Amino acid sequence: MNSVRLALRQFFYENRAFWRNPAAAFFTFILPLFFLVLFNSIFDEEIGVEGGRVDISYFFVPAIGALGAISACYTYLGMTVTIARDLGVLKRIRGTPLPAWAYILARILQAMSVAALLVVVVVVVGKVAYGVDVPTNTMPSFVVTVAIGAGAFCALGLAITAIIPNSDAAPAVVNATILPIYFVSNVFIHLDKPPGWIDMVGDFFPVKPFALALEHAYNPYVQGAGFEWGHLAAVAAWGVFGAIVALRFFSWEPRR
C-alpha cells in the first residue's frame, strides 16, 4: 500500500476515533453554538460596517465560526497530540511502517474536516435562528479563508506541543495561549474603538486577521469576491511559522 493510501486510512481511523468519543465531539460543537446564542441574546443592536450598518448577528456568526475553527484545530490538536505523546501512542506509531508525514497529515485533515463542519453548522444556525444571510458572491473568499485559517491553526497546534511538558499541563497551556487572544481580537465582543494597545496586540496574532477576513466575507455591502489578501497573508505567515517550529521541535516520545 502506498503512503497516500496509508495517510487516507489513518485519516478515516482518526475521524472514527473522534466521533466515537461523544463527550469530546459534543463539547467541540456545543461550545461555539453556546457562545453564538449567548452573545446574540445579550447584544441586540446595529453596528457599523464598511458600506453601512447591519445587525450585530452579522458580526457574531463569522466571529464564532472563527472561534469554532480555531477550537477544532489549534486547541484540539494541541491537547490530543500531547496526550497521545505522553501515553506512548506516538512512539509506537513511529515504529510502524506508517510514514511520519502520513500520520501528521491524517491528523491535520481530520481536524480541518471537523473545523469545516463546525463552520457550516454555525452558518446554518445563524441563518435559521438569526436571519443572517449566507455569503453568496463572497463565498469563494469565505471558503478559502476557512481553509487557510484551519491549516494555519493546525500547524500552530502541532507547534505548541513542543512547549507543553506533559499531558496534565496541556489544557492549561493551550487555553492560556489562546483565550486571552480571543478577547483582544474582537471575537467575543465587538469594540468600535478599542484602546490602542489592544489593537496592537490583536493585530500581531493570527486570530484577529482570521476573524476579520470571515467578517468581511459576511458584509452584505461588499462587492466582488471579498478576498482580504492582507489578512490571509498574515494568517498564512503564522501557519508557516507554526509548521517550521513543529518540524524542528515536534517530539514523538514522552517527556521525561
BAFI-694920 format. One record per residue: residue in three letters; x, y, z of N, C-alpha, C, O in turn; residue number from 1. Coordinates in steps of 0.001 Angstrom, whole numbers, always signed. Each point is the difference from the previous one (the first is absolute). Layout:
> ALA,X,Y,Z,X,Y,Z,X,Y,Z,X,Y,Z,NUM
...
END
This chain:
> MET,+844,-1189,+0,-844,+1189,+0,+888,+1250,+0,+930,+102,+800,1
> ASN,-1219,+846,-1696,+841,+1195,-64,-304,+942,+1161,-979,-173,+726,2
> SER,+1842,+1168,-573,-75,+888,+1162,-1270,+841,+11,-544,+285,+1067,3
> VAL,+62,+116,-2251,-1211,+811,-60,-1195,-789,+516,-816,+525,+757,4
> ARG,+716,-1774,-1163,-1103,-830,+481,+117,-242,+1500,-1008,-55,+704,5
> LEU,+2235,-90,-216,+194,-159,+1436,-473,+1251,+746,-634,-99,+1050,6
> ALA,+946,+1263,-1597,-428,+1249,+622,-1519,+104,+25,-577,+429,+999,7
> LEU,-75,-820,-2092,-1458,+50,-54,-630,-985,+981,-1002,+310,+645,8
> ARG,+1596,-1501,-538,-514,-971,+970,+135,+533,+1419,-895,-174,+828,9
> GLN,+2024,+825,-557,+196,+569,+1336,-982,+1135,+258,-485,+167,+1119,10
> PHE,+192,+617,-2164,-987,+1074,+131,-1359,-565,+381,-657,+517,+904,11
> PHE,+227,-1584,-1590,-1297,-593,+317,-5,-585,+1411,-1017,+42,+693,12
> TYR,+2162,-589,-273,+79,-536,+1362,-109,+1127,+1023,-753,-116,+967,13
> GLU,+1501,+1215,-1171,-40,+1116,+930,-1402,+609,+63,-472,+393,+1067,14
> ASN,-181,-323,-2224,-1352,+547,-34,-973,-894,+760,-863,+488,+729,15
> ARG,+1008,-1799,-904,-865,-931,+718,+254,+78,+1498,-941,-47,+793,16
> ALA,+2208,+167,-401,+326,+95,+1424,-587,+1270,+607,-455,-8,+1143,17
> PHE,+466,+1100,-1910,-573,+1260,+496,-1484,-147,+260,-482,+390,+1063,18
> TRP,-249,-942,-2010,-1450,-98,+143,-414,-1099,+973,-1142,-25,+458,19
> ARG,+2070,-890,-138,-298,-1020,+1000,+250,+507,+1421,-191,-731,+972,20
> ASN,+613,+1971,-865,+141,+643,+1310,-1090,+1070,+100,+259,+1171,-274,21
> PRO,-1467,-1560,+661,-1138,+924,-60,+198,+1273,+807,-431,+1075,-416,22
> ALA,+1079,-1189,+1566,+177,+1182,+845,+856,+1045,-702,-341,+1183,-24,23
> ALA,+1471,-1637,-555,+892,+931,-695,-701,+619,-1207,+81,+1209,-215,24
> ALA,-767,-2034,-567,-694,+501,-1177,-1120,+971,+398,-198,+1029,-646,25
> PHE,-523,-1366,+1705,-1124,+832,+433,+479,+1391,+399,-557,+1001,-451,26
> PHE,+1593,-933,+1301,+456,+1301,+485,+759,+783,-1066,+28,+1230,+43,27
> THR,+585,-1926,-997,+648,+701,-1105,-1018,+802,-792,+303,+1092,-478,28
> PHE,-1501,-1625,+338,-1042,+670,-784,-897,+879,+858,-451,+1052,-455,29
> ILE,+187,-1466,+1683,-993,+723,+796,+549,+1306,+549,-756,+958,+165,30
> LEU,+2060,-894,+125,+554,+1220,+597,-108,+1208,-934,-473,+1047,+441,31
> PRO,+889,-1141,-1711,-197,+1158,-889,-1467,+375,-176,-335,+1184,-46,32
> LEU,-535,-2172,-52,-1420,+306,-144,-556,+666,+1253,-860,+876,-81,33
> PHE,+1358,-1299,+1237,-416,+645,+1259,+391,+1475,-13,-806,+859,+358,34
> PHE,+2044,-561,-771,+439,+1395,-67,-820,+790,-1024,-326,+1165,+227,35
> LEU,-3,-1800,-1349,-789,+677,-1028,-1359,+408,+547,-432,+1139,-182,36
> VAL,-237,-2061,+847,-1319,+292,+573,+116,+1013,+1133,-808,+924,+95,37
> LEU,+1810,-1093,+764,+168,+888,+1146,+232,+1440,-430,-674,+909,+486,38
> PHE,+1620,-693,-1390,+340,+1363,-399,-1126,+664,-788,-234,+1200,+139,39
> ASN,-457,-1973,-958,-1126,+575,-736,-1172,+315,+930,-830,+852,-317,40
> SER,+758,-1531,+1454,-1049,+289,+977,+338,+1239,+823,-885,+774,+366,41
> ILE,+2182,-592,-76,+425,+1131,+831,+20,+1302,-791,-470,+1036,+470,42
> PHE,+1023,-1107,-1684,+171,+1208,-806,-1054,+51,-1093,-127,-932,-794,43
> ASP,-622,+2011,+758,-1061,+181,-1000,+107,+1422,-534,-660,+911,+499,44
> GLU,+1490,-731,-1508,+254,+1343,-520,+505,-103,-1436,+238,-1090,-521,45
> GLU,-86,+2229,-87,+605,+57,-1325,+1432,+521,+137,+312,+783,+897,46
> ILE,+542,-1235,-1804,+1388,+435,+13,+357,+557,-1371,-605,-359,-1011,47
> GLY,+1588,+1232,+996,+458,+559,-1259,+1002,-908,-674,+928,-494,+641,48
> VAL,-1110,+268,-1937,+939,-770,-806,+323,+814,-1244,-611,+1037,-260,49
> GLU,+1559,-1515,-486,+362,+681,-1245,-1185,+27,-953,-401,-1046,-510,50
> GLY,-160,+2206,+264,-1122,+137,-921,-1332,+290,+648,-938,+406,-686,51
> GLY,+824,-604,+2006,-1287,+251,+641,-72,-589,+1398,+1013,-102,+692,52
> ARG,-2210,-285,-281,-219,-561,+1329,-732,-1327,-122,-818,-191,-900,53
> VAL,+1120,-721,+1812,-627,-1322,+2,-301,-388,+1438,+516,+599,+944,54
> ASP,-1355,-1603,-796,-260,-546,+1324,+1279,-642,+526,+815,-498,-777,55
> ILE,-641,+511,+2094,+1230,-512,+598,+186,-1505,-243,+1105,-525,+145,56
> SER,-2190,-161,-514,+122,-1423,-329,+942,-224,-1173,+623,-1058,-99,57
> TYR,-510,+2045,-797,+922,-111,-1125,+1458,+52,+451,+908,-367,-746,58
> PHE,-704,+825,+1968,+1334,-50,+593,+225,-1319,+720,+1058,-612,-143,59
> PHE,-2042,+168,+917,+201,-1170,+843,+65,-1306,-787,+742,-904,+387,60
> VAL,-1492,+778,-1472,+32,-1263,-746,+1400,-296,-554,+520,-1086,+258,61
> PRO,+112,+1996,-1006,+1362,-304,-459,+1021,-40,+1142,+953,-778,-56,62
> ALA,-1138,+1605,+1088,+938,-16,+1122,-41,-1337,+731,+1047,-556,+332,63
> ILE,-2238,+39,-81,-117,-1295,+669,+418,-1130,-950,+487,-1037,+450,64
> GLY,-675,+1233,-1758,+527,-972,-958,+1517,-93,+101,+564,-1093,-47,65
> ALA,+97,+2244,+185,+1450,+12,+185,+379,-693,+1301,+952,-780,+37,66
> LEU,-1698,+1065,+1033,+245,-648,+1285,-111,-1517,-120,+837,-731,+530,67
> GLY,-1872,+259,-1228,-192,-1432,-157,+1123,-657,-780,+471,-1076,+370,68
> ALA,-40,+1716,-1445,+1083,-561,-802,+1297,-65,+799,+727,-989,-79,69
> ILE,-434,+2036,+847,+1214,+11,+819,-80,-1074,+1080,+984,-685,+277,70
> SER,-2155,+543,+326,-181,-1018,+1034,+194,-1405,-561,+618,-849,+643,71
> ALA,-1146,+606,-1841,+97,-1330,-603,+1415,-314,-481,+359,-1169,-138,72
> CYS,+436,+2188,-116,+1353,-218,-539,+1065,+218,+1069,+653,-952,+430,73
> TYR,-478,+2177,-7,+1066,+325,+950,-211,-682,+1357,+872,-722,+484,74
> THR,-2031,+959,+115,-250,-533,+1341,-30,-1520,-1,+625,-644,+842,75
> TYR,-1358,+76,-1794,-164,-1453,-36,+1330,-702,-262,+349,-945,+708,76
> LEU,+393,+1392,-1710,+1272,-656,-311,+1021,+202,+1110,+713,-932,+370,77
> GLY,-641,+2147,+161,+959,+258,+1062,-191,-922,+1182,+975,-487,+572,78
> MET,-2228,+241,-197,-278,-859,+1153,+142,-1479,-339,+707,-730,+696,79
> THR,-1371,+284,-1756,-48,-1435,-277,+1348,-562,-436,+328,-1134,+349,80
> VAL,+458,+1895,-1098,+1315,-490,-417,+925,-103,+1209,+786,-943,+96,81
> THR,-870,+1896,+822,+809,-72,+1217,-382,-1217,+837,+868,-704,+516,82
> ILE,-2155,+465,-388,-464,-1165,+766,+468,-1294,-666,+457,-918,+681,83
> ALA,-568,+842,-2001,+464,-1192,-719,+1503,-184,+167,+476,-1131,+102,84
> ARG,+267,+2217,-73,+1451,-90,+203,+324,-558,+1375,+867,-863,+135,85
> ASP,-1572,+1362,+902,+299,-441,+1355,-444,-1436,+260,+586,-696,+828,86
> LEU,-1608,+262,-1528,-460,-1393,+146,+875,-980,-777,-178,-1214,+106,87
> GLY,+1110,+1731,-876,+871,-867,-788,-573,-398,-1343,+590,-809,-716,88
> VAL,-1747,+1376,+365,-631,-350,-1276,+857,+476,-1169,+201,-743,-961,89
> LEU,+305,+1974,+1032,+816,+521,-1101,+1271,-821,-184,+426,-255,-1126,90
> LYS,+173,-153,+2232,+1231,-799,-79,-262,-1330,-694,+809,-456,-808,91
> ARG,-1946,-166,+1126,-333,-1273,-637,-323,+189,-1471,+399,-814,-833,92
> ILE,-1120,+1885,+504,-314,+273,-1408,+1270,+251,-789,+114,-415,-1154,93
> ARG,+854,+1102,+1780,+1269,+296,-681,+745,-1272,-357,+801,-9,-935,94
> GLY,-1056,-1065,+1668,+679,-1263,-261,-729,-898,-976,+445,-1120,-249,95
> THR,-1555,+1578,-311,-756,-780,-973,+389,+420,-1420,+693,+1001,-180,96
> PRO,-1132,-1754,-821,+304,+397,-1385,-693,+1282,-455,+302,+515,-1076,97
> LEU,-1227,+5,+1882,-686,+1225,-387,+993,+1165,-7,+614,+278,+1030,98
> PRO,-439,+414,-2171,+931,+1141,-36,-438,+1091,+966,-1190,+231,+209,99
> ALA,+2175,+427,+368,-299,+1053,+973,-865,+1094,-618,-947,+478,+624,100
> TRP,+1278,-81,-1863,-749,+1075,-638,-1444,-409,-263,-899,+841,+17,101
> ALA,+673,-2146,-262,-1351,-480,-262,-860,+96,+1260,-1181,+340,-70,102
> TYR,+1779,-641,+1211,-743,+109,+1251,-351,+1454,+301,-1137,+316,+351,103
> ILE,+2127,+566,-493,-236,+1421,+277,-1034,+565,-971,-885,+755,+403,104
> LEU,+994,-1119,-1681,-971,+473,-990,-1401,-484,+343,-964,+752,-138,105
> ALA,+840,-1996,+581,-1306,-542,+368,-602,+768,+1169,-1196,+291,+5,106
> ARG,+2026,+38,+992,-497,+767,+1143,-450,+1398,-422,-1017,+501,+480,107
> ILE,+1779,+125,-1379,-356,+1338,-474,-1294,-38,-810,-879,+838,+195,108
> LEU,+759,-1804,-1101,-1207,-101,-822,-1231,-266,+858,-1078,+535,-261,109
> GLN,+1249,-1372,+1293,-1134,-296,+871,-450,+1250,+749,-1196,+270,+101,110
> ALA,+2162,+495,+427,-340,+1230,+715,-643,+1017,-934,-961,+668,+383,111
> MET,+1484,-542,-1614,-560,+951,-961,-1415,-391,-414,-847,+866,-221,112
> SER,+592,-2175,+116,-1353,-441,-375,-1005,+336,+1098,-1128,+398,-289,113
> VAL,+1538,-559,+1551,-875,+363,+1110,-225,+1508,+18,-1114,+467,+237,114
> ALA,+2188,+297,-492,-126,+1469,-35,-978,+435,-1085,-843,+867,+229,115
> ALA,+959,-1472,-1411,-895,+357,-1100,-1452,-320,+350,-897,+803,-259,116
> LEU,+670,-1971,+846,-1360,-376,+381,-546,+940,+1069,-1175,+367,-30,117
> LEU,+2031,+22,+976,-443,+893,+1065,-370,+1370,-561,-991,+596,+424,118
> VAL,+1776,-94,-1369,-303,+1289,-625,-1337,-80,-741,-804,+930,+65,119
> VAL,+569,-2031,-761,-1263,-181,-706,-1172,+21,+983,-1030,+617,-271,120
> VAL,+1188,-1290,+1405,-1066,-19,+1013,-277,+1409,+515,-1158,+391,+145,121
> VAL,+2218,+373,+132,-168,+1373,+487,-705,+856,-1050,-885,+790,+329,122
> VAL,+1279,-950,-1595,-620,+763,-1086,-1491,-331,-112,-827,+897,-166,123
> VAL,+489,-2173,+256,-1402,-425,-110,-817,+530,+1179,-1110,+498,-187,124
> VAL,+1658,-604,+1398,-706,+509,+1178,-174,+1517,-108,-1052,+531,+357,125
> GLY,+2076,+163,-848,-107,+1443,-183,-1099,+380,-967,-699,+993,+204,126
> LYS,+543,-1779,-1257,-1044,+275,-987,-1381,-319,+548,-923,+804,-125,127
> VAL,+780,-1984,+735,-1312,-448,+457,-472,+780,+1223,-1158,+414,+67,128
> ALA,+2053,-215,+899,-409,+595,+1270,+39,+1525,-3,-786,+642,+697,129
> TYR,+1706,-53,-1485,+183,+1447,+86,-132,+719,-1334,+209,+1211,-79,130
> GLY,-551,-1944,-959,-236,+622,-1293,+1239,+601,-649,-112,+911,-821,131
> VAL,+1285,-1405,+1178,+1245,+507,-575,+215,-663,-1353,+172,-1217,-77,132
> ASP,-182,+2005,-982,+108,-543,-1352,+1340,-700,-215,+1050,+503,+399,133
> VAL,-1106,-1648,-1024,+1216,-736,-346,+700,+732,-1141,-658,+396,-963,134
> PRO,+1986,-204,+1046,+704,+703,-1081,-216,-698,-1342,+54,-1227,-85,135
> THR,-297,+2009,-952,-182,-582,-1337,+1148,+421,-917,+805,-834,-417,136
> ASN,-732,+2132,+103,+1078,+444,-874,+1369,-116,+672,+1019,-119,-680,137
> THR,-998,+153,+2019,+1273,-108,+710,+285,-1421,+494,+927,-213,+781,138
> MET,-1723,-752,-1236,+202,-1379,+456,+1403,-535,-312,+566,-694,+845,139
> PRO,+28,+982,-2020,+1369,-483,-247,+990,+486,+1052,+832,-772,+477,140
> SER,-920,+2057,-113,+931,+517,+1004,-280,-608,+1368,+928,-238,+772,141
> PHE,-2199,-17,-465,-358,-603,+1278,+600,-1403,+112,+590,-351,+1022,142
> VAL,-744,-436,-2070,+518,-1374,+3,+1525,-11,+81,+578,-762,+774,143
> VAL,+67,+1602,-1569,+1467,+59,+2,+516,+460,+1361,+998,-521,+499,144
> THR,-1677,+1493,+98,+414,+493,+1316,-94,-1096,+1052,+910,-161,+814,145
> VAL,-2007,-596,-826,-148,-1099,+961,+1112,-1034,-204,+574,-495,+969,146
> ALA,-272,+170,-2234,+1027,-1000,-285,+1375,+468,+464,+729,-750,+650,147
> ILE,-375,+1992,-984,+1313,+521,+396,+90,+115,+1520,+1014,-365,+595,148
> GLY,-2075,+873,+30,+7,+138,+1448,+97,-1343,+706,+764,-147,+954,149
> ALA,-1532,-832,-1415,+36,-1320,+623,+1381,-627,-144,+530,-563,+958,150
> GLY,+53,+657,-2145,+1339,-557,-207,+1038,+681,+871,+859,-665,+580,151
> ALA,-932,+1994,-483,+967,+748,+808,-108,-367,+1473,+1016,-191,+667,152
> PHE,-2236,+93,-154,-155,-307,+1422,+282,-1464,+306,+333,-332,+1138,153
> CYS,-457,-548,-2121,+467,-1377,+180,+1517,-18,+193,+511,-685,+886,154
> ALA,+205,+1448,-1725,+1452,+77,+122,+406,+575,+1349,+940,-484,+631,155
> LEU,-1653,+1522,-189,+302,+600,+1297,-350,-957,+1146,+680,-15,+1026,156
> GLY,-1732,-777,-1201,-353,-985,+1018,+1067,-1057,+166,+274,-431,+1120,157
> LEU,+339,-1,-2223,+1101,-952,+83,+1241,+662,+591,+758,-630,+738,158
> ALA,-557,+1911,-1070,+1179,+710,+505,-69,+186,+1514,+1020,-100,+682,159
> ILE,-2219,+373,-151,-104,+280,+1428,+329,-1229,+835,+353,+136,+1171,160
> THR,-457,-1333,-1745,+339,-1211,+756,+1465,-11,+406,+381,-700,+938,161
> ALA,+443,+1474,-1641,+1436,+18,+308,+282,+623,+1361,+1020,-310,+616,162
> ILE,-1911,+1191,-130,+256,+652,+1280,-884,-540,+1117,+77,+473,+1134,163
> ILE,-915,-1456,-1443,-860,-589,+1028,+772,-1141,+651,+359,-959,-684,164
> PRO,-95,+1035,+1978,+853,-1016,+626,-642,-1373,+129,+689,-1015,-108,165
> ASN,-1996,+968,+335,-676,-1287,+174,-1487,+176,-244,-489,+1118,-164,166
> SER,-224,-2241,+143,-1423,+36,-331,-820,+735,+1056,-1028,+592,-329,167
> ASP,+1463,-617,+1595,-736,+708,+1047,+20,+1507,-234,-945,+708,+349,168
> ALA,+2025,-233,-938,+134,+1442,-229,-626,+439,-1316,-124,+1200,-247,169
> ALA,-275,-2144,-607,-493,+345,-1340,-1197,+955,+26,+41,+1026,-680,170
> PRO,-1115,-1322,+1446,-1136,+928,-16,+374,+1404,+468,-455,+991,-572,171
> ALA,+1292,-907,+1622,+369,+1314,+528,+820,+797,-1005,-259,+1184,-216,172
> VAL,+1251,-1830,-401,+873,+707,-931,-767,+420,-1252,+113,+1141,-447,173
> VAL,-884,-2051,-111,-733,+309,-1231,-1013,+1119,+241,-67,+952,-778,174
> ASN,-714,-1060,+1838,-1001,+1033,+279,+641,+1336,+364,-509,+1057,-372,175
> ALA,+1617,-1103,+1092,+671,+1248,+388,+577,+725,-1206,+149,+1221,+26,176
> THR,+179,-1960,-1084,+585,+632,-1184,-1034,+438,-1020,+350,+660,-979,177
> ILE,-1630,-1012,+1183,-1002,+376,-1003,-1138,+831,+570,-490,+901,-680,178
> LEU,+50,-1174,+1916,-1159,+725,+541,+237,+1505,+110,-871,+762,-420,179
> PRO,+1992,-290,+959,+193,+1460,+56,+14,+642,-1384,-426,+1143,-168,180
> ILE,+925,-1894,-831,+79,+558,-1354,-1394,+187,-586,-221,+924,-783,181
> TYR,-721,-1788,+1151,-1384,+186,-461,-526,+1375,+427,-648,+696,-782,182
> PHE,+932,-317,+2022,-561,+1244,+538,+619,+1234,-645,-686,+1006,-182,183
> VAL,+1974,-1063,-167,+640,+1171,-621,-155,-11,-1513,+489,+901,-682,184
> SER,-1169,-1921,+151,-150,-121,-1451,-1416,+263,-482,-332,-298,-1148,185
> ASN,-517,+862,+2028,-1378,+337,-387,-797,-1222,-450,-747,+63,-977,186
> VAL,+910,-1170,+1692,-776,-1197,-315,-1225,-93,+896,-1099,-276,-481,187
> PHE,+1275,+500,+1769,-1110,-99,+937,-843,+1267,+64,-1220,-67,+143,188
> ILE,+1871,+1218,-249,-697,+1283,+155,+394,+919,-1149,+1178,+123,-336,189
> HIS,-2173,+518,-260,+280,+940,-1084,+359,+1356,+593,-824,+640,+655,190
> LEU,+2072,-203,-892,+469,+1279,+506,+238,+939,-1170,+835,-268,-864,191
> ASP,-1582,+1383,+840,+179,+973,-1077,+1322,+747,+125,+709,+215,-983,192
> LYS,-393,+178,+2233,+1240,+761,+221,+742,-588,+1193,-27,+568,+1092,193
> PRO,+690,-1708,-1299,+739,-610,+1106,+1242,+824,+336,+483,+759,-840,194
> PRO,+39,-902,+2067,+1258,+673,+340,+1115,-379,-970,+1,-1090,-572,195
> GLY,+932,+1994,+401,+1060,-217,-980,+808,-1260,+232,+375,-685,-951,196
> TRP,-99,+371,+2225,+831,-1180,+274,-743,-1295,-350,+616,-985,-405,197
> ILE,-1938,+998,+566,-778,-1183,-378,+62,-203,-1514,+180,-1121,-477,198
> ASP,-328,+2200,-265,+121,-90,-1456,+1367,-522,-407,+105,-838,-895,199
> MET,+940,+1326,+1542,+1357,-388,-352,+246,-1483,+276,+564,-711,-832,200
> VAL,-994,+255,+2005,+188,-1412,+346,-841,-884,-908,+476,-1024,-491,201
> GLY,-1742,+1421,+264,-865,-794,-861,+518,-97,-1422,-112,-1053,-627,202
> ASP,+678,+2134,+108,+522,-6,-1366,+1211,-908,-150,+284,-483,-1096,203
> PHE,+433,+247,+2198,+1215,-817,-78,-318,-1482,-176,+693,-700,-739,204
> PHE,-1738,+219,+1415,-312,-1428,-8,-968,-339,-1141,-647,+895,-544,205
> PRO,+543,-2185,+176,-780,-373,-1198,-1503,-70,+200,-733,-79,-985,206
> VAL,+240,+105,+2227,-1439,-150,+228,-770,+1163,-616,-1008,-205,-677,207
> LYS,+1483,+1422,+912,-709,+1180,-478,-82,+61,-1524,-1095,+195,-528,208
> PRO,+2209,-353,-212,-131,+32,-1465,-878,-1118,-542,-693,+187,-1000,209
> PHE,+713,-1354,+1652,-861,-1100,-421,-1468,+380,+177,-806,-177,-913,210
> ALA,+461,+702,+2094,-1382,+399,+264,-427,+1154,-909,-1126,+8,-498,211
> LEU,+2017,+968,+276,-335,+1148,-840,-254,-424,-1448,-893,+532,-659,212
> ALA,+1677,-1485,+172,-196,-474,-1371,-1359,-685,-155,-671,+172,-1018,213
> LEU,+265,-949,+2028,-1323,-638,-43,-1110,+1040,+126,-1022,-93,-679,214
> GLU,+1222,+1082,+1546,-1007,+1057,+157,-151,+806,-1287,-1108,+404,-353,215
> HIS,+2206,-171,-340,-61,+735,-1265,-830,-771,-1029,-773,+591,-755,216
> ALA,+944,-1914,+733,-776,-818,-933,-1489,+41,+334,-836,-201,-881,217
> TYR,+498,+460,+2146,-1396,+55,+426,-618,+1387,-149,-1199,+178,+219,218
> ASN,+2012,+793,-590,-515,+1357,-164,-888,+73,-1247,+500,-180,-1110,219
> PRO,-1797,+437,+1265,-909,-3,-1164,+272,+1140,-981,-511,-14,-1119,220
> TYR,+1310,+1001,+1530,+278,+1139,-880,+1253,-202,-853,+315,+829,-853,221
> VAL,+386,-1917,+1082,+1238,-256,-741,-322,-405,-1433,-877,-830,-239,222
> GLN,+1585,+1416,-698,-150,-347,-1404,+1187,-880,-427,+1119,+170,+484,223
> GLY,-1383,-1095,-1383,+1079,-861,-474,+167,-1234,+870,-884,-353,+781,224
> ALA,+2043,-302,-929,+231,-1271,+685,+269,+191,+1483,-228,-919,+786,225
> GLY,+708,+2091,-383,+172,+285,+1425,+1267,-530,+629,+51,-168,+1219,226
> PHE,+972,-100,-2006,+1254,-501,+566,+721,+1115,+769,+151,+1114,-501,227
> GLU,+281,-1424,+1696,+800,+909,+815,+1439,-526,-10,+417,-709,+916,228
> TRP,+322,+1059,-1946,+1309,-615,-215,+981,+327,+1127,+827,-838,+359,229
> GLY,-909,+2032,+194,+895,+358,+1097,-225,-880,+1222,+953,-495,+603,230
> HIS,-2219,+303,-240,-313,-851,+1145,+361,-1456,-291,+532,-690,+870,231
> LEU,-810,+223,-2067,+334,-1376,-354,+1506,-222,+29,+462,-1054,+438,232
> ALA,+304,+2035,-898,+1463,-121,+21,+519,-89,+1434,+924,-760,+289,233
> ALA,-1533,+1548,+612,+417,-31,+1407,-277,-1362,+626,+841,-543,+716,234
> VAL,-2028,-8,-990,-348,-1321,+542,+920,-1073,-588,+483,-871,+723,235
> ALA,-243,+938,-2032,+865,-987,-652,+1424,+80,+547,+652,-1030,+174,236
> ALA,-164,+2240,+100,+1351,+163,+546,+119,-674,+1366,+1006,-645,+296,237
> TRP,-2033,+798,+526,+10,-689,+1290,-47,-1518,-186,+610,-741,+770,238
> GLY,-1332,+285,-1788,-37,-1428,-282,+1366,-528,-405,+399,-1083,+427,239
> VAL,+316,+1835,-1243,+1357,-396,-398,+919,-26,+1224,+803,-919,+162,240
> PHE,-929,+1929,+693,+794,+30,+1226,-289,-1232,+865,+924,-633,+510,241
> GLY,-2209,+296,-346,-372,-1167,+782,+548,-1276,-598,+454,-884,+726,242
> ALA,-493,+779,-2056,+525,-1203,-660,+1501,-136,+216,+497,-1103,+225,243
> ILE,+229,+2219,-292,+1454,-36,+205,+330,-433,+1429,+881,-832,+215,244
> VAL,-1595,+1400,+758,+230,-372,+1397,-335,-1469,+228,+739,-711,+682,245
> ALA,-1858,+256,-1254,-399,-1396,+168,+1028,-949,-619,+342,-1019,+601,246
> LEU,+148,+1347,-1793,+999,-851,-655,+1297,-61,+802,+681,-1025,+20,247
> ARG,-351,+2123,+633,+1269,+62,+736,-94,-628,+1379,+943,-660,+436,248
> PHE,-2064,+851,+267,-35,-371,+1417,-1036,-1069,+348,-105,-386,+1164,249
> PHE,-658,-100,-2139,-1026,-1006,+296,+654,-1260,+563,+1008,-470,-527,250
> SER,-1580,-67,+1590,+555,-1186,+656,-981,-1166,-82,-1199,+158,+231,251
> TRP,+1733,-1324,-563,-812,-1209,-73,+37,-804,+1299,-788,-929,+182,252
> GLU,+1689,+1281,+705,+157,-756,+1238,-416,+823,+1196,+125,+1225,-6,253
> PRO,-627,-1905,+1050,-425,+725,+1216,+1163,+773,+607,+1153,-424,-83,254
> ARG,-1469,+1567,+696,+1011,+773,+714,+336,-685,+1306,-880,-550,+662,255
> ARG,+2139,+580,-289,+411,-585,+1271,-339,+955,+1141,+267,-307,+1162,256
END
